[in-house]
């Protein structure tokens, strides 16, 4: 969540560009640490006979999520181009904690059969 907040502060003129660079580096490190852990957690919490399906579902959801969020961000930035970007970045910063709050905690799948059995 620090990425959108730093970008908002940069666009609002509260931080220099160097601070944004440091923020981007920190975001990259965080993503680099997090993505492998998510994959490992999914595989750990999945029964052996469902690991392939769960791994594929994770990849598809990551790709779809990134595509949808990129499209939505582009639409918001394009719509706010005439009035400045501060409002758009402020909105994105507000949505980040909401998305985090709505993310369910992982839990192990019970049973070894297909879903619904």
Buried (B, 14 or more C-beta within 10 A) or exposed (E): EEBBBBBBBBBEEEBEEEEBEEBEEEBEEEEEEEEEEEBEEBBEBBEEEBBEEBBEEBEEEEEEEEEEEEEEBEEBEEEBEEEEBBBBBBEBBEBBEEEEEEEEEEEEEEEEEEEEE
